[in-house]
Each structure stands twice: as structure tokens, then as C-alpha cells.
């Protein structure tokens, strides 16, 4: 995953942002999911 330039990015409400811009507790969740090879996105509103 260290060679993947997108491994430090997440999607929030359709916008791609760096994991480092998230609150610390969400950074931990996002990094764990990415380390396991998963994809993650967050939504700030219910659909």
C-alpha cells in the first residue's frame, strides 16, 4: 500500500480529501481499513 498514491485519501460527501484532514479517531479507522486493503468513504448527512 505504500506505493499506492491514493492510499492516504478518503472520500467525504463525494470529495476526495487526505486522511490527515480528518479528526484523529477517524484517521485511525481509515488507516486500518486501508491497511487491510479496503476502501472507505464518509458521509456527513443521511441519505
N, C-alpha and C positions, 0 to 999 in steps of 0.2 A: 504494500500500500504506500510505502514511502516514495515510490517512483510515480505514483498517480498524482497529477497536479490538481485533481478535483477532490482528493481525499480530505481536504481541510475546508470543504464547502458544504453548506446545508441550504435547503430551500425553506423560506418562511413566506407564506402567503404568495407564492409564485415568484419571489425574488431570491436570487442566489446570493448568499452572504457568507463571510468567513465564520468558521466555528468560534473563533476568538471574540467575535462581536456579541456572542450570547452570554447570558448570565452563567456564572460558574457551574451551577448544578446542571444546566442544560448542556454545557460543554462536555461534562463528564459522560452524560448519556450519549451524546452524539459521537464522541470519540470511541466509546465502547462498541456502538453499533457499527461504525465504520471499520474498526479493527476486526470485527467478526465478518466483514465482507458485505454488510448490509447497506441499504440506502435509508436515509432519514429525511423527513420534512416536518415542519411545524406549521400549525395554523393558529392564528390569534382570534379567530372567530368560528362559531359553529356553523356548519353548512346545512 
